[in-house]
Amino acid sequence: MAKIKKFNIVRVVTRDIITDAFQGLRNFFGLRLRGYESVLDKHIKLMTREMELKYDVKWFRLIVNPLTNGSAMIILYGEGIER
């Protein structure tokens, strides 16, 4: 019988200084920060793919924590049976 294991995958992502300046201007006017959204979306997809390849997932949670200007920590954790 396979044993359920706890797992976590963590990534810290950031953008470059030019994108940060442009996104700061968009933020000032209350617009969507598409540059940051695309970076987060890309890494979340990579992390969920990694999770699905390694585990038969029972449940998982995703947390995005802002760190400093232009960077964020993405945490994916849960339980599953290791493949």
A tleap script that builds the chain and sets N, CA, C and O, in Angstrom:
source leaprc.protein.ff14SB
mol = sequence {
  NMET ALA LYS ILE LYS LYS PHE ASN ILE VAL
  ARG VAL VAL THR ARG ASP ILE ILE THR ASP
  ALA PHE GLN GLY LEU ARG ASN PHE PHE GLY
  LEU ARG LEU ARG GLY TYR GLU SER VAL LEU
  ASP LYS HIE ILE LYS LEU MET THR ARG GLU
  MET GLU LEU LYS TYR ASP VAL LYS TRP PHE
  ARG LEU ILE VAL ASN PRO LEU THR ASN GLY
  SER ALA MET ILE ILE LEU TYR GLY GLU GLY
  ILE GLU CARG
}
set mol.1.N position { 0.845 -1.183 0.000 }
set mol.1.CA position { 0.000 0.000 0.000 }
set mol.1.C position { 0.888 1.243 0.000 }
set mol.1.O position { 1.823 1.347 0.793 }
set mol.2.N position { 0.592 2.168 -0.881 }
set mol.2.CA position { 1.386 3.388 -1.002 }
set mol.2.C position { 1.089 4.330 0.158 }
set mol.2.O position { -0.043 4.440 0.630 }
set mol.3.N position { 2.137 5.000 0.594 }
set mol.3.CA position { 2.014 5.915 1.725 }
set mol.3.C position { 1.863 7.354 1.226 }
set mol.3.O position { 2.573 7.789 0.319 }
set mol.4.N position { 0.930 8.076 1.832 }
set mol.4.CA position { 0.722 9.481 1.486 }
set mol.4.C position { 1.841 10.304 2.120 }
set mol.4.O position { 2.141 10.162 3.306 }
set mol.5.N position { 2.454 11.171 1.303 }
set mol.5.CA position { 3.550 12.022 1.768 }
set mol.5.C position { 3.163 13.487 1.652 }
set mol.5.O position { 2.390 13.879 0.777 }
set mol.6.N position { 3.716 14.283 2.551 }
set mol.6.CA position { 3.569 15.735 2.450 }
set mol.6.C position { 4.655 16.246 1.511 }
set mol.6.O position { 5.766 15.716 1.490 }
set mol.7.N position { 4.332 17.272 0.738 }
set mol.7.CA position { 5.325 17.851 -0.167 }
set mol.7.C position { 5.187 19.365 -0.180 }
set mol.7.O position { 4.150 19.914 0.192 }
set mol.8.N position { 6.260 20.034 -0.618 }
set mol.8.CA position { 6.207 21.473 -0.850 }
set mol.8.C position { 7.184 21.830 -1.957 }
set mol.8.O position { 8.245 21.221 -2.098 }
set mol.9.N position { 6.808 22.815 -2.726 }
set mol.9.CA position { 7.640 23.356 -3.795 }
set mol.9.C position { 7.624 24.871 -3.600 }
set mol.9.O position { 6.557 25.478 -3.511 }
set mol.10.N position { 8.810 25.478 -3.535 }
set mol.10.CA position { 8.913 26.919 -3.278 }
set mol.10.C position { 9.755 27.564 -4.374 }
set mol.10.O position { 10.795 27.032 -4.763 }
set mol.11.N position { 9.302 28.702 -4.865 }
set mol.11.CA position { 10.078 29.487 -5.833 }
set mol.11.C position { 9.978 30.953 -5.468 }
set mol.11.O position { 8.928 31.430 -5.038 }
set mol.12.N position { 11.091 31.668 -5.644 }
set mol.12.CA position { 11.108 33.121 -5.508 }
set mol.12.C position { 11.336 33.676 -6.905 }
set mol.12.O position { 12.314 33.327 -7.567 }
set mol.13.N position { 10.441 34.534 -7.347 }
set mol.13.CA position { 10.517 35.083 -8.703 }
set mol.13.C position { 10.618 36.598 -8.646 }
set mol.13.O position { 10.151 37.230 -7.698 }
set mol.14.N position { 11.234 37.173 -9.675 }
set mol.14.CA position { 11.395 38.619 -9.751 }
set mol.14.C position { 11.404 39.059 -11.212 }
set mol.14.O position { 11.569 38.237 -12.114 }
set mol.15.N position { 11.229 40.334 -11.436 }
set mol.15.CA position { 11.300 40.924 -12.774 }
set mol.15.C position { 12.552 41.790 -12.855 }
set mol.15.O position { 13.205 42.050 -11.845 }
set mol.16.N position { 12.875 42.231 -14.059 }
set mol.16.CA position { 14.046 43.086 -14.237 }
set mol.16.C position { 13.724 44.543 -13.916 }
set mol.16.O position { 12.556 44.906 -13.777 }
set mol.17.N position { 14.752 45.372 -13.800 }
set mol.17.CA position { 14.591 46.763 -13.349 }
set mol.17.C position { 13.757 47.604 -14.322 }
set mol.17.O position { 13.000 48.469 -13.883 }
set mol.18.N position { 13.879 47.372 -15.621 }
set mol.18.CA position { 13.107 48.154 -16.596 }
set mol.18.C position { 11.625 47.811 -16.492 }
set mol.18.O position { 10.776 48.703 -16.500 }
set mol.19.N position { 11.318 46.535 -16.396 }
set mol.19.CA position { 9.922 46.127 -16.226 }
set mol.19.C position { 9.376 46.664 -14.914 }
set mol.19.O position { 8.225 47.097 -14.851 }
set mol.20.N position { 10.201 46.640 -13.853 }
set mol.20.CA position { 9.762 47.170 -12.562 }
set mol.20.C position { 9.359 48.635 -12.673 }
set mol.20.O position { 8.343 49.041 -12.110 }
set mol.21.N position { 10.146 49.433 -13.395 }
set mol.21.CA position { 9.834 50.856 -13.547 }
set mol.21.C position { 8.505 51.029 -14.286 }
set mol.21.O position { 7.670 51.838 -13.882 }
set mol.22.N position { 8.309 50.275 -15.363 }
set mol.22.CA position { 7.072 50.362 -16.140 }
set mol.22.C position { 5.871 49.908 -15.311 }
set mol.22.O position { 4.818 50.544 -15.344 }
set mol.23.N position { 6.027 48.812 -14.570 }
set mol.23.CA position { 4.928 48.303 -13.749 }
set mol.23.C position { 4.618 49.266 -12.601 }
set mol.23.O position { 3.462 49.404 -12.202 }
set mol.24.N position { 5.644 49.930 -12.072 }
set mol.24.CA position { 5.425 50.933 -11.026 }
set mol.24.C position { 4.556 52.072 -11.524 }
set mol.24.O position { 3.704 52.572 -10.790 }
set mol.25.N position { 4.765 52.482 -12.761 }
set mol.25.CA position { 3.954 53.534 -13.371 }
set mol.25.C position { 2.509 53.057 -13.553 }
set mol.25.O position { 1.567 53.798 -13.272 }
set mol.26.N position { 2.342 51.821 -14.022 }
set mol.26.CA position { 0.988 51.261 -14.176 }
set mol.26.C position { 0.290 51.185 -12.811 }
set mol.26.O position { -0.899 51.480 -12.698 }
set mol.27.N position { 1.041 50.787 -11.781 }
set mol.27.CA position { 0.482 50.679 -10.438 }
set mol.27.C position { 0.031 52.048 -9.932 }
set mol.27.O position { -1.006 52.158 -9.279 }
set mol.28.N position { 0.803 53.087 -10.231 }
set mol.28.CA position { 0.477 54.450 -9.809 }
set mol.28.C position { -0.898 54.866 -10.337 }
set mol.28.O position { -1.654 55.549 -9.647 }
set mol.29.N position { -1.212 54.452 -11.555 }
set mol.29.CA position { -2.497 54.804 -12.164 }
set mol.29.C position { -3.587 53.764 -11.911 }
set mol.29.O position { -4.690 53.878 -12.446 }
set mol.30.N position { -3.286 52.760 -11.105 }
set mol.30.CA position { -4.285 51.761 -10.739 }
set mol.30.C position { -4.587 50.741 -11.821 }
set mol.30.O position { -5.657 50.133 -11.818 }
set mol.31.N position { -3.661 50.549 -12.742 }
set mol.31.CA position { -3.864 49.591 -13.826 }
set mol.31.C position { -3.367 48.207 -13.418 }
set mol.31.O position { -2.629 48.062 -12.443 }
set mol.32.N position { -3.781 47.197 -14.171 }
set mol.32.CA position { -3.318 45.823 -13.906 }
set mol.32.C position { -1.826 45.725 -14.181 }
set mol.32.O position { -1.307 46.346 -15.109 }
set mol.33.N position { -1.149 44.939 -13.364 }
set mol.33.CA position { 0.290 44.743 -13.519 }
set mol.33.C position { 0.530 43.465 -14.317 }
set mol.33.O position { 0.925 42.437 -13.766 }
set mol.34.N position { 0.286 43.546 -15.619 }
set mol.34.CA position { 0.341 42.357 -16.477 }
set mol.34.C position { 1.724 41.726 -16.519 }
set mol.34.O position { 1.834 40.508 -16.658 }
set mol.35.N position { 2.786 42.527 -16.403 }
set mol.35.CA position { 4.141 41.972 -16.397 }
set mol.35.C position { 4.340 41.012 -15.245 }
set mol.35.O position { 4.905 39.932 -15.414 }
set mol.36.N position { 3.875 41.408 -14.073 }
set mol.36.CA position { 3.994 40.541 -12.902 }
set mol.36.C position { 3.032 39.360 -12.988 }
set mol.36.O position { 3.374 38.243 -12.602 }
set mol.37.N position { 1.837 39.610 -13.492 }
set mol.37.CA position { 0.859 38.524 -13.634 }
set mol.37.C position { 1.398 37.418 -14.530 }
set mol.37.O position { 1.228 36.236 -14.232 }
set mol.38.N position { 2.042 37.796 -15.619 }
set mol.38.CA position { 2.554 36.779 -16.547 }
set mol.38.C position { 3.695 35.979 -15.928 }
set mol.38.O position { 3.793 34.773 -16.154 }
set mol.39.N position { 4.558 36.633 -15.150 }
set mol.39.CA position { 5.656 35.917 -14.486 }
set mol.39.C position { 5.096 34.937 -13.465 }
set mol.39.O position { 5.510 33.778 -13.429 }
set mol.40.N position { 4.164 35.387 -12.639 }
set mol.40.CA position { 3.569 34.503 -11.636 }
set mol.40.C position { 2.832 33.346 -12.300 }
set mol.40.O position { 2.960 32.199 -11.871 }
set mol.41.N position { 2.064 33.638 -13.340 }
set mol.41.CA position { 1.315 32.593 -14.041 }
set mol.41.C position { 2.250 31.533 -14.614 }
set mol.41.O position { 1.982 30.337 -14.501 }
set mol.42.N position { 3.341 31.970 -15.224 }
set mol.42.CA position { 4.317 31.038 -15.809 }
set mol.42.C position { 4.883 30.105 -14.744 }
set mol.42.O position { 4.940 28.892 -14.944 }
set mol.43.N position { 5.300 30.670 -13.613 }
set mol.43.CA position { 5.921 29.852 -12.573 }
set mol.43.C position { 4.909 28.961 -11.848 }
set mol.43.O position { 5.248 27.849 -11.444 }
set mol.44.N position { 3.696 29.426 -11.682 }
set mol.44.CA position { 2.661 28.585 -11.069 }
set mol.44.C position { 2.380 27.376 -11.960 }
set mol.44.O position { 2.225 26.262 -11.459 }
set mol.45.N position { 2.313 27.585 -13.266 }
set mol.45.CA position { 2.100 26.462 -14.189 }
set mol.45.C position { 3.255 25.469 -14.130 }
set mol.45.O position { 3.031 24.258 -14.136 }
set mol.46.N position { 4.500 25.975 -14.072 }
set mol.46.CA position { 5.662 25.086 -13.973 }
set mol.46.C position { 5.638 24.283 -12.673 }
set mol.46.O position { 5.950 23.092 -12.664 }
set mol.47.N position { 5.268 24.941 -11.585 }
set mol.47.CA position { 5.235 24.269 -10.282 }
set mol.47.C position { 4.141 23.208 -10.223 }
set mol.47.O position { 4.367 22.118 -9.696 }
set mol.48.N position { 2.963 23.511 -10.756 }
set mol.48.CA position { 1.889 22.513 -10.731 }
set mol.48.C position { 2.227 21.330 -11.633 }
set mol.48.O position { 1.877 20.191 -11.323 }
set mol.49.N position { 2.903 21.595 -12.739 }
set mol.49.CA position { 3.345 20.500 -13.619 }
set mol.49.C position { 4.348 19.603 -12.890 }
set mol.49.O position { 4.251 18.377 -12.951 }
set mol.50.N position { 5.312 20.223 -12.201 }
set mol.50.CA position { 6.296 19.465 -11.416 }
set mol.50.C position { 5.596 18.614 -10.357 }
set mol.50.O position { 5.940 17.449 -10.160 }
set mol.51.N position { 4.613 19.203 -9.679 }
set mol.51.CA position { 3.857 18.491 -8.651 }
set mol.51.C position { 3.131 17.286 -9.253 }
set mol.51.O position { 3.176 16.189 -8.695 }
set mol.52.N position { 2.464 17.490 -10.388 }
set mol.52.CA position { 1.703 16.409 -11.017 }
set mol.52.C position { 2.599 15.283 -11.516 }
set mol.52.O position { 2.178 14.126 -11.545 }
set mol.53.N position { 3.836 15.606 -11.911 }
set mol.53.CA position { 4.771 14.576 -12.365 }
set mol.53.C position { 5.308 13.741 -11.207 }
set mol.53.O position { 5.572 12.550 -11.369 }
set mol.54.N position { 5.470 14.364 -10.036 }
set mol.54.CA position { 6.076 13.676 -8.889 }
set mol.54.C position { 5.070 12.967 -7.990 }
set mol.54.O position { 5.420 11.994 -7.322 }
set mol.55.N position { 3.821 13.441 -7.962 }
set mol.55.CA position { 2.854 12.941 -6.987 }
set mol.55.C position { 1.491 12.679 -7.611 }
set mol.55.O position { 1.078 13.359 -8.550 }
set mol.56.N position { 0.806 11.683 -7.072 }
set mol.56.CA position { -0.617 11.500 -7.310 }
set mol.56.C position { -1.277 12.339 -6.216 }
set mol.56.O position { -1.439 11.873 -5.088 }
set mol.57.N position { -1.649 13.548 -6.539 }
set mol.57.CA position { -2.019 14.572 -5.559 }
set mol.57.C position { -3.395 14.300 -4.954 }
set mol.57.O position { -4.366 14.066 -5.673 }
set mol.58.N position { -3.462 14.334 -3.620 }
set mol.58.CA position { -4.730 14.216 -2.894 }
set mol.58.C position { -5.341 15.603 -2.676 }
set mol.58.O position { -6.544 15.799 -2.847 }
set mol.59.N position { -4.487 16.563 -2.295 }
set mol.59.CA position { -4.919 17.951 -2.145 }
set mol.59.C position { -3.672 18.837 -2.193 }
set mol.59.O position { -2.561 18.379 -1.929 }
set mol.60.N position { -3.877 20.118 -2.535 }
set mol.60.CA position { -2.766 21.073 -2.499 }
set mol.60.C position { -3.295 22.478 -2.274 }
set mol.60.O position { -4.471 22.769 -2.491 }
set mol.61.N position { -2.391 23.336 -1.833 }
set mol.61.CA position { -2.699 24.758 -1.642 }
set mol.61.C position { -1.589 25.566 -2.293 }
set mol.61.O position { -0.449 25.114 -2.390 }
set mol.62.N position { -1.932 26.747 -2.731 }
set mol.62.CA position { -0.987 27.645 -3.379 }
set mol.62.C position { -1.028 28.987 -2.664 }
set mol.62.O position { -2.101 29.546 -2.435 }
set mol.63.N position { 0.145 29.499 -2.314 }
set mol.63.CA position { 0.246 30.793 -1.638 }
set mol.63.C position { 1.237 31.653 -2.411 }
set mol.63.O position { 2.304 31.175 -2.796 }
set mol.64.N position { 0.892 32.920 -2.641 }
set mol.64.CA position { 1.815 33.872 -3.252 }
set mol.64.C position { 2.026 34.998 -2.248 }
set mol.64.O position { 1.090 35.717 -1.896 }
set mol.65.N position { 3.279 35.142 -1.789 }
set mol.65.CA position { 3.629 36.183 -0.823 }
set mol.65.C position { 4.520 37.221 -1.484 }
set mol.65.O position { 5.576 36.869 -2.009 }
set mol.66.N position { 4.125 38.500 -1.475 }
set mol.66.CA position { 5.032 39.529 -1.985 }
set mol.66.C position { 6.206 39.689 -1.021 }
set mol.66.O position { 6.019 39.649 0.195 }
set mol.67.N position { 7.408 39.867 -1.555 }
set mol.67.CA position { 8.588 40.039 -0.709 }
set mol.67.C position { 9.035 41.493 -0.724 }
set mol.67.O position { 8.780 42.228 0.231 }
set mol.68.N position { 9.694 41.915 -1.788 }
set mol.68.CA position { 10.109 43.308 -1.939 }
set mol.68.C position { 9.569 43.791 -3.272 }
set mol.68.O position { 8.860 43.056 -3.959 }
set mol.69.N position { 9.895 45.010 -3.638 }
set mol.69.CA position { 9.412 45.528 -4.923 }
set mol.69.C position { 9.820 44.600 -6.053 }
set mol.69.O position { 11.007 44.398 -6.309 }
set mol.70.N position { 8.843 44.049 -6.715 }
set mol.70.CA position { 9.109 43.241 -7.889 }
set mol.70.C position { 9.425 41.788 -7.650 }
set mol.70.O position { 9.747 41.080 -8.605 }
set mol.71.N position { 9.350 41.301 -6.416 }
set mol.71.CA position { 9.609 39.877 -6.197 }
set mol.71.C position { 8.509 39.266 -5.335 }
set mol.71.O position { 7.841 39.947 -4.556 }
set mol.72.N position { 8.350 37.971 -5.502 }
set mol.72.CA position { 7.319 37.258 -4.748 }
set mol.72.C position { 7.778 35.827 -4.508 }
set mol.72.O position { 8.558 35.271 -5.282 }
set mol.73.N position { 7.284 35.245 -3.428 }
set mol.73.CA position { 7.548 33.846 -3.122 }
set mol.73.C position { 6.273 33.065 -3.396 }
set mol.73.O position { 5.202 33.405 -2.895 }
set mol.74.N position { 6.403 32.013 -4.201 }
set mol.74.CA position { 5.272 31.145 -4.512 }
set mol.74.C position { 5.491 29.840 -3.761 }
set mol.74.O position { 6.535 29.204 -3.903 }
set mol.75.N position { 4.512 29.446 -2.966 }
set mol.75.CA position { 4.603 28.217 -2.181 }
set mol.75.C position { 3.450 27.310 -2.592 }
set mol.75.O position { 2.287 27.712 -2.577 }
set mol.76.N position { 3.793 26.089 -2.956 }
set mol.76.CA position { 2.813 25.073 -3.323 }
set mol.76.C position { 3.043 23.897 -2.384 }
set mol.76.O position { 4.138 23.336 -2.349 }
set mol.77.N position { 2.016 23.519 -1.620 }
set mol.77.CA position { 2.189 22.402 -0.693 }
set mol.77.C position { 0.928 21.556 -0.653 }
set mol.77.O position { -0.153 21.996 -1.043 }
set mol.78.N position { 1.093 20.330 -0.172 }
set mol.78.CA position { -0.053 19.436 -0.095 }
set mol.78.C position { 0.360 18.036 0.286 }
set mol.78.O position { 1.418 17.825 0.878 }
set mol.79.N position { -0.487 17.076 -0.059 }
set mol.79.CA position { -0.224 15.669 0.211 }
set mol.79.C position { -0.540 14.856 -1.032 }
set mol.79.O position { -1.451 15.171 -1.798 }
set mol.80.N position { 0.243 13.799 -1.207 }
set mol.80.CA position { 0.016 12.919 -2.337 }
set mol.80.C position { 0.869 11.676 -2.227 }
set mol.80.O position { 1.715 11.559 -1.341 }
set mol.81.N position { 0.640 10.762 -3.127 }
set mol.81.CA position { 1.416 9.529 -3.184 }
set mol.81.C position { 2.527 9.735 -4.206 }
set mol.81.O position { 2.272 10.098 -5.354 }
set mol.82.N position { 3.772 9.497 -3.766 }
set mol.82.CA position { 4.920 9.696 -4.645 }
set mol.82.C position { 4.892 8.689 -5.788 }
set mol.82.O position { 4.614 7.508 -5.580 }
set mol.83.N position { 5.181 9.163 -6.993 }
set mol.83.CA position { 5.174 8.289 -8.183 }
set mol.83.C position { 6.506 7.601 -8.350 }
set mol.83.O position { 6.689 6.830 -9.292 }
savepdb mol mol.pdb
quit
